[in-house]
Amino acid sequence: MGHGLRRRCREGVLAGRILLNYAVWGNGSVSARLWNAIRSDDWAIPHVGLSSLGESVGWARPDEFPPRNMQTSKGLRALGYNVRIGV
């Protein structure tokens, strides 16, 4: 791996850690941070989407934001809870 590629990889990892820290623990509402994290020129990283970040918030802060993904939604639906799937 060339020096330039190593540097870009380190920068990418750092940018990812900063983005994740912002989405999970930043100030303000989680929904606003998630929106900024995927749509804002200041925060967005290509190929990092709402589902990944939202699920990360759920796993990091399960008491406040239970982890939800398509599989947990289907499980909740199977248990009789009225949840929307695929929204």
Stockholm file with secondary structure:
# STOCKHOLM 1.0

chainA/1-87         MGHGLRRRCREGVLAGRILLNYAVWGNGSVSARLWNAIRSDDWAIPHVGLSSLGESVGWARPDEFPPRNMQTSKGLRALGYNVRIGV
#=GR chainA/1-87 SS CCHHHHHHHHHHHHHHHHHHHHHHHCSSCHHHHHHHHHHCTTTCCTTCCHHHHHHHHHHHSTTTSCCCCHHHHHHHHHTTCCCCSCC
#=GC SS_cons        CCHHHHHHHHHHHHHHHHHHHHHHHCSSCHHHHHHHHHHCTTTCCTTCCHHHHHHHHHHHSTTTSCCCCHHHHHHHHHTTCCCCSCC
//
